[in-house]
Amino acid sequence: MAADTPKTTPKTKKTTSKSTTSKVEDPSTLPVSEDIVVTEEEITEEIIEMPEESSNHTEMKTKQAKKSRNTFQKILLGIIIVVALCLGIAAGVLVFLAYRNVENDHKAEKVDFPDPIYSVLTGEEIDNADLNSKPTFCVQIPNGGDGARPQAGLGQAAVVFEAIAESGITRFAAVFQNPTVSAIGPIRSLRPYYLSWDLPFDCTVVHAGGSKEALSSLAASGQHDLDENLTYMWRENNTTRGWNNLFTSSADLEQYSINSGKQTSQIKSFPRLTTDEATDAASKVHCDTDDTEGDEANCTTELVGKIEIDFGMTAAYNTVYNYDSESNTYYRSYATGENHVTYDCPTGIDEPNTITACGQPVQVAPSVVIAMHVYEQRMADGYHEDITTRGTGDATIFQNGTAIQGSWFKASDREQIIFRDQDGNEIKLTPGQVWIAAVPQYGDVRY
């Protein structure tokens, strides 16, 4: 028998395929490993767990988005705060600069508006301190009913002394400094008591003659003397004035001071209240004796609304003053009912006729009225008056709507009169014109 021929398996030619498809074999022919056993339950469980992993991932992304938004919001808020702080600082700087500018403006205003300057003679505000040393003039002005009225320029006098010249007729010694009128007068003769009142003002005495005693005293005093002089005066040409027709002017008096060398005056004047003090004093007057409906609880000082001064000789020269609270002045009139008026002739008119060229006269209205009780008698000639000007006596000072009982004292001709209240305190006078009436022992003052 022939030997068995070994059975051979035909060789299959190995080929390489470029296809991307994997060869799939029958799973039943694959060898089973005991190490890897995957049950159906595990596959199911794994398939079930896959969606949970996806959910966590989404939640994580949401949280990251929220965190990003929060971070952005915080950054934005920080930017807003920084911008707000910058704006606040800028606003603060602008306010500071504005305040500094306002403060500088105020400082500039203080430089532009210095403290006010007041006249030593009137207590009123003036433009220049140099005006306080300008020359003064004491002018003798008549008050008769024989052509002297209305006077001219009398309203610009700082101080006026009124006393009887003769036969019960009063005359004025009017003190001027820096007048601004084109007519002052009329001008009449001098008496020795007027000179005694003039001297403390260091003035040029302006007059037309005078009593023998007055002219002698004036010469002895060494005071500047402007007696009737048509270089600095003129006579008004009308029949109304009669012999009361001699006038001067602000310009004439200034020219005299230049020509005579008397260009300054050393004034001894009266102490003055400030304007505010006077206003405050006037505001405290609440009681009017004629007002029964007033609030008595607010009364601090009794209002004196009317003053009557009787010189004791000729009724036509007795005077009445009515207080005006609005202007804080006293309107002056005569006991006859005639208002005392004066012309205020404007500058720029050369030697005006006061009756025709100076407009309507205005009523005299001093700020202070003083009734100074004096001893008076006739001089040796039996005609002119002699008044005691040195020593002391009673006085009533009317100002700010009130009456102050007191006294006057004058040590010598060149010393100024001192007015004191009943406690001995020197009285400060309200700013403005002061009118002093020398009331003889036989005269009277009523209010």
C-alpha positions as CSV (number, residue, x, y, z in Angstrom):
1,M,0.0,0.0,0.0
2,A,1.3,3.1,-0.7
3,A,2.3,5.4,2.1
4,D,-0.2,8.1,3.0
5,T,0.6,11.3,1.4
6,P,0.5,14.2,3.9
7,K,-2.5,16.4,3.6
8,T,-1.4,19.9,2.8
9,T,-3.3,23.2,3.0
10,P,-3.0,25.3,0.0
11,K,-1.3,28.6,0.6
12,T,-3.3,31.6,0.0
13,K,-1.6,34.6,-1.5
14,K,-1.6,37.5,1.0
15,T,-2.8,40.7,-0.4
16,T,-2.8,44.2,0.9
17,S,-6.0,46.1,0.7
18,K,-6.2,49.8,0.6
19,S,-9.8,49.8,1.8
20,T,-10.5,51.5,5.1
21,T,-13.1,48.9,5.9
22,S,-12.0,46.5,8.7
23,K,-12.3,42.9,8.4
24,V,-15.3,41.5,10.4
25,E,-14.9,38.1,11.9
26,D,-17.5,35.9,13.4
27,P,-17.5,36.5,17.1
28,S,-18.1,32.9,17.8
29,T,-14.8,31.9,16.3
30,L,-12.9,34.4,18.5
31,P,-11.2,33.1,21.5
32,V,-12.8,34.0,24.7
33,S,-10.6,35.5,27.4
34,E,-11.4,34.7,30.9
35,D,-9.9,38.0,32.1
36,I,-12.4,40.3,30.2
37,V,-16.0,39.6,31.0
38,V,-18.5,42.3,30.1
39,T,-22.0,41.7,31.1
40,E,-25.0,43.2,29.6
41,E,-25.9,45.0,32.8
42,E,-22.6,46.8,32.8
43,I,-23.0,47.9,29.2
44,T,-26.5,49.2,30.0
45,E,-25.3,51.0,33.1
46,E,-22.5,52.7,31.2
47,I,-24.9,53.7,28.5
48,I,-27.3,55.1,31.1
49,E,-24.5,57.1,32.9
50,M,-23.3,58.9,29.8
51,P,-26.1,61.5,29.8
52,E,-25.4,62.4,33.5
53,E,-21.8,63.3,32.5
54,S,-23.1,65.5,29.7
55,S,-25.4,67.3,32.2
56,N,-22.6,68.1,34.6
57,H,-20.6,69.5,31.8
58,T,-23.4,71.9,30.8
59,E,-23.9,73.0,34.4
60,M,-20.2,73.6,34.7
61,K,-20.3,75.8,31.6
62,T,-23.3,77.7,33.0
63,K,-21.4,78.4,36.2
64,Q,-18.4,79.5,34.3
65,A,-20.6,81.9,32.2
66,K,-22.2,83.3,35.4
67,K,-18.8,83.7,36.9
68,S,-17.6,85.6,33.8
69,R,-20.7,87.8,33.9
70,N,-20.1,88.6,37.6
71,T,-16.5,89.4,36.9
72,F,-17.5,91.7,34.1
73,Q,-20.1,93.4,36.3
74,K,-17.5,93.9,39.0
75,I,-15.0,95.4,36.6
76,L,-17.7,97.7,35.1
77,L,-18.8,98.8,38.6
78,G,-15.2,99.5,39.5
79,I,-14.8,101.6,36.4
80,I,-18.0,103.5,37.2
81,I,-16.7,104.1,40.8
82,V,-13.3,105.3,39.5
83,V,-15.0,107.6,37.0
84,A,-17.4,109.0,39.7
85,L,-14.4,109.6,42.0
86,C,-12.6,111.4,39.3
87,L,-15.6,113.5,38.5
88,G,-16.1,114.3,42.2
89,I,-12.4,115.3,42.6
90,A,-12.7,117.5,39.4
91,A,-15.9,119.1,40.8
92,G,-14.2,119.7,44.1
93,V,-11.2,121.4,42.4
94,L,-13.6,123.5,40.4
95,V,-15.5,124.6,43.5
96,F,-12.3,125.4,45.3
97,L,-11.1,127.5,42.4
98,A,-14.4,129.2,42.2
99,Y,-14.4,129.9,45.9
100,R,-10.8,131.2,45.7
101,N,-11.8,133.5,42.8
102,V,-14.8,134.8,44.8
103,E,-12.6,135.3,47.9
104,N,-10.1,137.1,45.7
105,D,-12.9,139.2,44.3
106,H,-14.0,140.1,47.9
107,K,-10.5,141.0,48.7
108,A,-10.4,143.2,45.6
109,E,-13.7,144.8,46.7
110,K,-12.3,145.6,50.1
111,V,-9.4,147.4,48.4
112,D,-11.8,149.2,46.1
113,F,-14.1,150.3,48.9
114,P,-12.1,151.5,51.9
115,D,-13.7,152.6,55.1
116,P,-15.7,155.8,54.9
117,I,-14.2,159.1,55.9
118,Y,-16.2,161.5,58.1
119,S,-16.1,165.3,58.5
120,V,-14.8,166.4,61.9
121,L,-17.1,169.4,61.6
122,T,-20.4,167.8,60.6
123,G,-19.9,164.1,61.3
124,E,-21.1,163.3,57.8
125,E,-19.3,161.2,55.2
126,I,-16.9,163.1,52.9
127,D,-14.9,162.0,49.9
128,N,-11.4,163.0,51.0
129,A,-9.7,163.2,54.4
130,D,-8.0,166.4,53.2
131,L,-11.3,168.2,53.4
132,N,-11.1,168.1,57.2
133,S,-8.2,170.5,57.2
134,K,-9.7,172.9,54.6
135,P,-10.2,176.5,55.8
136,T,-13.4,177.4,57.7
137,F,-15.4,180.6,57.5
138,C,-17.7,182.2,60.2
139,V,-20.2,184.4,58.5
140,Q,-22.3,187.0,60.3
141,I,-25.9,186.7,58.8
142,P,-28.8,188.8,59.8
143,N,-32.4,187.6,60.5
144,G,-34.4,190.8,60.5
145,G,-37.7,191.3,58.6
146,D,-36.1,194.2,56.8
147,G,-34.8,192.3,53.7
148,A,-32.6,189.8,55.4
149,R,-35.0,186.9,54.7
150,P,-34.7,184.6,52.9
151,Q,-31.0,184.1,53.5
152,A,-28.8,182.3,51.0
153,G,-26.5,179.3,51.7
154,L,-27.6,179.0,55.3
155,G,-28.6,175.4,54.8
156,Q,-24.9,174.4,54.1
157,A,-23.6,175.8,57.4
158,A,-22.3,173.1,59.7
159,V,-23.0,175.0,62.9
160,V,-25.2,178.0,63.5
161,F,-25.2,180.1,66.6
162,E,-28.4,182.3,67.1
163,A,-28.5,185.1,69.6
164,I,-30.1,188.5,70.0
165,A,-28.1,191.3,68.3
166,E,-30.2,194.2,69.3
167,S,-33.9,195.1,70.0
168,G,-34.9,191.5,70.3
169,I,-33.8,190.8,66.7
170,T,-31.7,187.6,66.4
171,R,-28.5,187.2,64.2
172,F,-26.5,184.2,63.2
173,A,-22.9,183.2,63.3
174,A,-22.8,180.5,60.6
175,V,-19.7,178.2,60.3
176,F,-18.9,176.9,56.8
177,Q,-16.3,174.5,55.5
178,N,-16.2,173.5,51.9
179,P,-19.4,175.2,50.8
180,T,-20.7,174.6,47.3
181,V,-23.1,177.5,46.7
182,S,-22.8,180.7,44.6
183,A,-24.3,183.0,47.3
184,I,-23.9,183.2,51.1
185,G,-25.5,186.0,53.1
186,P,-26.5,188.6,53.6
187,I,-23.5,189.7,55.7
188,R,-23.9,192.0,58.7
189,S,-21.9,193.3,61.6
190,L,-20.0,191.4,64.4
191,R,-20.7,191.2,68.2
192,P,-18.1,190.0,70.7
193,Y,-20.1,186.9,71.9
194,Y,-20.3,185.7,68.3
195,L,-16.5,186.0,68.1
196,S,-16.1,183.9,71.2
197,W,-18.2,181.1,69.7
198,D,-16.3,181.5,66.4
199,L,-12.7,181.1,67.6
200,P,-12.6,177.3,68.4
201,F,-13.3,176.7,64.7
202,D,-10.2,178.5,63.6
203,C,-12.2,180.4,61.0
204,T,-11.9,183.5,58.9
205,V,-14.4,185.9,60.4
206,V,-16.6,187.3,57.6
207,H,-18.5,190.4,58.5
208,A,-19.4,194.0,57.7
209,G,-18.2,196.1,60.5
210,G,-19.3,195.5,64.1
211,S,-19.5,196.9,67.5
212,K,-16.5,198.7,69.0
213,E,-15.9,195.9,71.5
214,A,-16.2,193.2,68.8
215,L,-13.7,194.9,66.4
216,S,-11.3,195.4,69.2
217,S,-11.5,191.8,70.3
218,L,-11.1,190.6,66.8
219,A,-7.9,192.6,66.2
220,A,-6.5,191.3,69.5
221,S,-7.3,187.7,68.6
222,G,-5.1,187.7,65.5
223,Q,-7.8,185.7,63.7
224,H,-8.2,186.2,60.0
225,D,-10.6,189.0,59.3
226,L,-12.6,189.5,56.1
227,D,-14.5,192.7,56.7
228,E,-16.7,194.2,54.0
229,N,-14.6,193.8,50.8
230,L,-16.0,194.0,47.3
231,T,-13.1,191.9,46.0
232,Y,-14.6,188.9,47.7
233,M,-18.2,190.2,48.1
234,W,-20.8,192.1,46.1
235,R,-23.9,194.1,46.7
236,E,-27.1,192.7,45.3
237,N,-28.9,195.2,43.1
238,N,-32.6,195.1,44.1
239,T,-34.9,197.1,46.3
240,T,-36.2,194.0,48.2
241,R,-33.0,193.6,50.3
242,G,-32.5,197.2,51.4
243,W,-29.2,197.4,53.2
244,N,-29.2,193.6,53.7
245,N,-27.7,193.1,50.3
246,L,-24.0,192.2,50.8
247,F,-23.1,188.6,49.7
248,T,-20.2,186.3,49.2
249,S,-19.8,182.9,47.5
250,S,-17.9,179.6,47.9
251,A,-15.6,180.7,45.0
252,D,-14.9,184.1,46.6
253,L,-14.1,182.6,50.0
254,E,-11.8,180.0,48.4
255,Q,-10.0,182.8,46.5
256,Y,-9.6,184.8,49.7
257,S,-8.0,181.7,51.4
258,I,-5.5,181.4,48.6
259,N,-4.7,185.1,48.5
260,S,-4.5,185.5,52.3
261,G,-2.4,182.3,52.9
262,K,-5.1,180.9,55.2
263,Q,-5.6,177.6,53.5
264,T,-6.0,175.3,56.5
265,S,-8.0,175.3,59.8
266,Q,-7.4,173.4,63.0
267,I,-10.9,172.8,64.1
268,K,-12.1,172.1,67.7
269,S,-15.5,170.7,66.9
270,F,-18.2,168.7,68.8
271,P,-18.0,165.0,69.2
272,R,-20.4,163.1,66.9
273,L,-22.3,160.0,66.9
274,T,-21.9,157.7,63.9
275,T,-24.7,157.6,61.4
276,D,-25.6,154.1,62.6
277,E,-25.6,155.2,66.2
278,A,-27.9,158.1,65.4
279,T,-30.3,155.8,63.4
280,D,-30.3,153.3,66.3
281,A,-31.1,156.1,68.8
282,A,-33.9,157.4,66.6
283,S,-35.4,153.9,66.2
284,K,-35.8,153.6,70.0
285,V,-38.2,156.5,70.1
286,H,-41.6,154.7,70.2
287,C,-43.8,156.9,72.3
288,D,-45.8,159.8,70.9
289,T,-47.6,161.7,73.7
290,D,-50.4,162.3,71.3
291,D,-50.7,158.6,70.3
292,T,-52.9,156.8,72.8
293,E,-52.9,153.7,70.7
294,G,-49.2,153.1,70.9
295,D,-47.7,149.9,72.4
296,E,-46.6,151.2,75.7
297,A,-44.5,148.0,76.3
298,N,-42.2,149.1,73.5
299,C,-41.7,152.6,74.8
300,T,-38.0,153.3,75.6
301,T,-37.8,157.1,75.1
302,E,-40.5,159.7,74.9
303,L,-40.8,161.3,71.5
304,V,-40.4,165.1,71.5
305,G,-42.1,166.2,68.3
306,K,-42.3,170.0,68.8
307,I,-39.9,172.5,70.3
308,E,-40.7,176.2,71.1
309,I,-37.8,178.6,71.8
310,D,-38.8,182.0,73.2
311,F,-36.0,184.6,73.3
312,G,-38.1,186.7,75.7
313,M,-38.2,190.0,73.8
314,T,-39.8,190.2,70.3
315,A,-42.3,187.4,69.5
316,A,-41.6,187.6,65.7
317,Y,-38.1,186.1,66.4
318,N,-39.2,183.2,68.5
319,T,-38.9,179.9,66.8
320,V,-40.6,176.5,66.5
321,Y,-39.1,173.2,65.4
322,N,-41.1,170.2,64.3
323,Y,-39.4,166.9,64.3
324,D,-39.5,164.8,61.1
325,S,-38.7,161.1,61.8
326,E,-38.1,160.2,58.2
327,S,-35.2,162.6,57.8
328,N,-34.3,162.7,61.5
329,T,-34.2,166.5,61.3
330,Y,-36.1,169.5,62.8
331,Y,-38.0,171.8,60.4
332,R,-37.6,175.3,61.6
333,S,-40.3,178.1,61.4
334,Y,-41.1,181.2,63.3
335,A,-43.7,181.7,66.0
336,T,-45.7,183.7,63.5
337,G,-46.2,180.5,61.4
338,E,-43.8,181.5,58.7
339,N,-41.4,178.8,57.6
340,H,-37.7,179.7,57.8
341,V,-36.4,179.2,54.3
342,T,-33.0,179.8,52.6
343,Y,-31.8,179.9,49.0
344,D,-29.5,177.1,47.8
345,C,-27.9,178.9,44.8
346,P,-26.2,176.5,42.5
347,T,-22.6,177.0,41.5
348,G,-21.7,178.4,38.1
349,I,-23.7,181.6,38.6
350,D,-21.6,184.7,39.0
351,E,-22.9,187.1,41.7
352,P,-26.5,186.0,41.3
353,N,-29.5,188.0,42.3
354,T,-30.8,185.6,45.0
355,I,-34.4,186.7,44.6
356,T,-34.6,185.9,40.9
357,A,-31.7,183.5,40.0
358,C,-31.7,180.9,42.8
359,G,-35.0,179.1,42.4
360,Q,-37.3,178.3,45.2
361,P,-35.9,178.6,48.8
362,V,-36.0,175.4,51.0
363,Q,-36.9,175.2,54.6
364,V,-34.1,175.2,57.2
365,A,-33.9,171.8,58.9
366,P,-31.0,171.1,61.3
367,S,-30.2,167.7,62.7
368,V,-29.6,168.9,66.2
369,V,-31.2,171.8,68.1
370,I,-29.6,173.1,71.3
371,A,-31.2,175.6,73.7
372,M,-28.2,177.0,75.7
373,H,-29.3,179.2,78.6
374,V,-27.1,182.2,79.0
375,Y,-26.9,185.4,81.0
376,E,-27.6,188.5,78.9
377,Q,-27.6,192.2,79.5
378,R,-27.2,195.5,77.6
379,M,-23.8,196.9,77.0
380,A,-22.7,200.3,78.2
381,D,-24.1,202.0,75.1
382,G,-27.6,200.8,76.2
383,Y,-28.2,199.4,72.7
384,H,-26.1,196.3,71.9
385,E,-26.4,193.1,73.8
386,D,-23.7,191.5,76.0
387,I,-23.9,187.7,76.5
388,T,-21.8,185.6,78.9
389,T,-20.1,183.0,76.8
390,R,-17.6,181.5,79.3
391,G,-18.4,179.5,82.3
392,T,-21.4,177.1,82.5
393,G,-25.2,177.0,82.3
394,D,-28.2,174.8,81.7
395,A,-28.8,173.3,78.2
396,T,-31.4,171.1,76.5
397,I,-30.1,169.1,73.6
398,F,-32.7,167.9,71.1
399,Q,-31.7,165.2,68.7
400,N,-33.1,161.9,67.3
401,G,-36.6,162.9,68.4
402,T,-35.5,163.1,72.1
403,A,-34.7,165.8,74.7
404,I,-31.6,165.5,76.8
405,Q,-31.4,167.7,79.9
406,G,-27.9,168.8,80.7
407,S,-25.5,171.7,80.8
408,W,-22.9,173.6,78.8
409,F,-19.3,174.5,79.8
410,K,-16.8,176.8,78.0
411,A,-13.4,177.3,79.6
412,S,-12.1,180.2,77.4
413,D,-12.8,181.9,74.1
414,R,-10.6,179.5,72.2
415,E,-12.0,176.4,73.9
416,Q,-15.0,174.6,72.4
417,I,-18.3,174.4,74.3
418,I,-18.8,171.0,76.0
419,F,-22.3,169.7,76.4
420,R,-22.9,167.2,79.2
421,D,-26.0,165.2,80.3
422,Q,-27.2,165.2,83.9
423,D,-24.7,162.4,84.8
424,G,-21.8,164.5,83.6
425,N,-21.2,162.5,80.4
426,E,-20.2,164.5,77.3
427,I,-23.0,164.3,74.7
428,K,-22.2,163.1,71.2
429,L,-24.2,165.0,68.6
430,T,-26.1,163.5,65.6
431,P,-24.3,164.1,62.2
432,G,-25.5,167.1,60.3
433,Q,-26.2,170.7,61.0
434,V,-26.2,171.9,64.6
435,W,-28.3,174.9,65.6
436,I,-27.5,176.5,68.9
437,A,-29.9,179.1,70.4
438,A,-28.5,181.3,73.1
439,V,-31.6,181.8,75.3
440,P,-31.4,184.6,77.9
441,Q,-32.4,184.1,81.5
442,Y,-35.8,185.8,80.7
443,G,-36.4,183.5,77.8
444,D,-38.1,180.1,77.8
445,V,-37.9,176.6,76.1
446,R,-41.0,174.5,75.8
447,Y,-41.5,171.0,74.4
